[in-house]
């Protein structure tokens, strides 16, 4: 008797033939309170997330980190800006003499963290380029597929 096997569990998760559709309106994420309370973080959130339609709630922790590093970078930038002129303060006087301004190193770290998080979230220039190339490849394949199928059919008929 073919087809006999173990009976499925009553609480088993069933596969469906219908793909799961995510409603972009319900998946949009709201600005967290910790971001809303900080002007610099809120500015980054509004630029990056907007209405949140392109992100899912699981992205929220990384978006918060991105906003935090943005705030750190902005604070460091304003700290190292010279009060007079167009220069920056790269060295500071300490009791032990002239030292590198610690905000320069912090700004570098913040910039690296923002770059990595942007890449992970798909919002950096390189990520957008890669996504564009993937879309172009998919579109090219979709356009070429019917032609190749007809070509194969024609070659099979000719044999």
Rosetta blueprint (number, residue, H / E / L):
1 X L
2 X L
3 X L
4 X L
5 X L
6 X L
7 X L
8 X L
9 X L
10 X L
11 X L
12 X L
13 X L
14 X L
15 X L
16 X L
17 X L
18 X L
19 X L
20 X L
21 X L
22 X L
23 X L
24 X H
25 X H
26 X H
27 X H
28 X L
29 X L
30 X L
31 X L
32 X L
33 X H
34 X H
35 X H
36 X H
37 X L
38 X L
39 X H
40 X H
41 X H
42 X H
43 X H
44 X H
45 X H
46 X H
47 X H
48 X H
49 X L
50 X L
51 X L
52 X L
53 X L
54 X L
55 X L
56 X L
57 X H
58 X H
59 X H
60 X H
61 X H
62 X H
63 X H
64 X H
65 X H
66 X H
67 X H
68 X H
69 X H
70 X H
71 X H
72 X H
73 X H
74 X H
75 X H
76 X H
77 X H
78 X H
79 X H
80 X H
81 X E
82 X L
83 X L
84 X L
85 X L
86 X L
87 X L
88 X E
89 X L
90 X L
91 X E
92 X E
93 X E
94 X E
95 X L
96 X L
97 X E
98 X E
99 X E
100 X E
101 X L
102 X H
103 X H
104 X H
105 X H
106 X H
107 X H
108 X H
109 X H
110 X H
111 X H
112 X H
113 X H
114 X H
115 X H
116 X H
117 X H
118 X H
119 X H
120 X H
121 X H
122 X L
123 X L
124 X L
125 X H
126 X H
127 X H
128 X H
129 X H
130 X H
131 X H
132 X H
133 X H
134 X H
135 X H
136 X H
137 X H
138 X H
139 X H
140 X H
141 X H
142 X H
143 X H
144 X H
145 X H
146 X H
147 X H
148 X H
149 X H
150 X H
151 X H
152 X H
153 X H
154 X H
155 X H
156 X H
157 X H
158 X H
159 X L
